[in-house]
């Protein structure tokens, strides 16, 4: 749970690299189990007050913060270094998307644009780069974070322990294929990374991208080895189910 000022109601996430960033930035961050009464109450209040429509999502705030903060991070080690590498890889993806928005500003939102872009309580940023990056965030169906994820067989990387991020986007006009390809190229250009995609589902039309980052020097493996573990953070539930955004998964 993250208390993101200036929003009084806290945000919930299962993604540890987001908690890592906000803890370092000085926000109040705490951990709770999914089935705790406290978290159940937080989710209830979020739905009751329709906060998903009345405030930016945590990922929208994160992408704004990560792209506008100019600061030198300390020398992390262990788990903090691991989470920082994952965060930096995702930052590089959205930074590359924002650069394309600066070069070619996105078209203004019209009355016929998807509802996710016409949220009157949460207007898109004035900056064209942040505008485009925020549009990508709003069309996220889910972010999947897998620790100790196996690399694909076709990978030519020589690292053996990697964490993976999977982004799944709704197919409502954003993202654009060429923009995603360009952003993945920026991510893959740095040492210790591997990317795949974009890939479009023939059934749902969703666009999926995958990114791996080397974390072998960040962890001490137990004798039996750590097992692969996937954490999924769906965007918060929206008022209209036809928008397709999933709700929180209980327990």
N, C-alpha and C positions, 0 to 999 in steps of 0.2 A: 504494500500500500504506500502511495506517495502523496504527500500533501503539496500540491503545486500551487504556490502563490501566483496570482491573486485569487484563485478559486477556493472557496471555503470547503466545498465537499471534496474529499480525497479521491484519487484515482486508483484503480486496481489494475495490476498487471502480473503476469506470470513470467515475464521476460527479465532475467536477472541483470542483463547488461543495461537495461533502462534504469533499474534501481541503482546500479553501480554509478551511472552518470549523475543521477540526481542526488545521491548521497555525497558524491564528491563536490557537487555544486552547492551544497549546504542546505538542501531540502530535508524535511523530516521523512524518513523511510522506515517502515516496519514490516515484519513478516508475520503472516497468519496462515492457518490452514483453511482450505476451501470450505470446510463444513463448520467453521466457527460461527457462533451466533453473531459476533461482531461483523463479520464479512457478509453474512446473510442480511443484516440490517443495512449495511452500506449499499448492497445491490438493490434492496427494496426501496430505499430512499432515492436512489438514482433513477429507477423506473417511475416511481411516484411523482417525482418532480420533473420528469422528462428532460433530464440533464443531457442526454445524448444529442438532443436537438438544440439545447440552449447554451452549450459551451463547446469549445474545441476539444477534440479527443486528446488523450495523452500523447499519441504519436504526432499529432499536429503541433503540439507544444514542443515536443522533443525535436522535431525537424527544424523548427524555428530557432530553438536554442542552439542546437548543434551546428547550424549553418551561420549563426550570427556571433557566436562567442569566439573571441580571439584570445586564447590563453594557452600557456604552456602547461602541459600536464606533468605531474611528477613522474619519477621512474617507478612504475608499478612492478610488482612481482607476484608470482603465484596466481591465485584466483582473480585478483584485481587486474593483472596483466592480461589474463585470458579474456575477461569480459571487455576490457578496453580494446583489444584487437577485434573482437566481434563488432563492437560499437563503431570503431573506426571504419571497418569494412562497409557497414551499412551507411555510415555517414558519407563515404566516398561515392556510393551509388546515388544517393539523393543530391549530393553536391554536383555530380555530373548532370543529373536531371535539371537542377536549378540553373546551371550554366547554359543549358539549351534554352531554358525559358528566358534568360537574359538576352541571348542572341536572337531569339525569335519569340516575342511575347505571345502567350496563349490568347485565343480569341475571347472577347468579353462574354460573360455568362448572359444568356438570353432567357426569356420566359419558358422556352421549350427545352432548355438544358435539363439534364437529370437533376432530381431533387437534391442529391448529395452536393451539388455545386450551388444550389439556390437556397441554402440555409440562411434565412434572414437574420437570425440571432448570431450567426458566426460567419461574417463576410470573409471572402478570400483576401489575402494580403495585397497591398498596393504594389509591392515589389514584384516584378514579373517572374523572377527566378523563384522566389518563395511561393508565389502564386502557383506555378506549375508543380513544384515539389509537394505543395499542400493538396493539389488535385490528385496526385498519385496516392497520397496517404488516404484520402477520402474514398478512393476506389479499391482500397485493400480489403480483400475478403478475410485474410488471415496472415499472420506472420508465424512461421514455424522455426523454432530454434532447437537444434539437435546437438547434444554434446557427444564427442567421440564418434562422429559420423563417418562411415566408410566412404572413401573416395570412389568415384565411378571407375570402372575398369579402363576406360579410355584416357584417364588422367595421366599426364606425363610428369607429375610433381613427385618429388622425392621425400615428401614428409608423410608420416604414418599416423599421426594423431591430429584430427581436424574437427572443428566445430562448423556446423552448417546452418545457414539461414535460407529459408524458402519464403518467397513473397508470392502471394496469389492475388491477382487483381480481377475485379469484375469487368466484363467486356462491354462497357457502356460508352465507348469512344475514347476513353483514356484507360490505359496508356497507349501511346503510339509505338508500333513495332520498332521503327528505326531509332527512336529515342531510347528505348530499353536496350537495344543492341549496343548503342554507343556508350551508355552508362556501364554496362557489363564489361565492355572493353577497357574502360578506365579502371574498374575494380581489378580485373585480371592482370593489368599491366604491372601491378606491384608484386614483389616477391612473396612467396608463401601463400598464394591464393589460387583458387580454381573456380571457374564459373561455368554454368550450363544454362541454355535457354536463349531467348524466350521460347516457351512451348505453349501452344494453344490446345486446350481440351476440345476434342471433337464432339463431346457430349454437352458440356456446359458453356463452351466458348471462353472460359477463364484463361488468363495468361499467367504462366508460372515461370519464375526464375529461381535459380539455385546458386548459392555462393558458399565456398569453403575457405577457411583460413587455418593456417598451421598454428597449433597450440601445444605442440609436443614439448617445448622447453618451458611451458608454464605449469605443468602438472607433474606430480609424482604418482606413477601408476602403482596400484596395489599389485600384489603378487598374482592375483587372479585376474587383474585388469578391470578397468571400469567398463560398465556396459553402456551401450547406446541409450540415450534418453532424449525424448522429444518433448518440448514444451510449446504449446500453441496459445497464442494470444489473439482471439477474435476481437474485432472492434465491438464497442458496446452496442446493445440492442437499440434499434430505431423504432419510432412509433408505428411506422407502416411496415408490415411484414413483407409487402410486395417489393420493398426496396432490396430485399434479399440478404440483408445483413444479419448474421447469426447472433444469438444472445449468449450470455455467459453460460458455461457448462458447470452445472452444480456437481460438487464432489469430485 
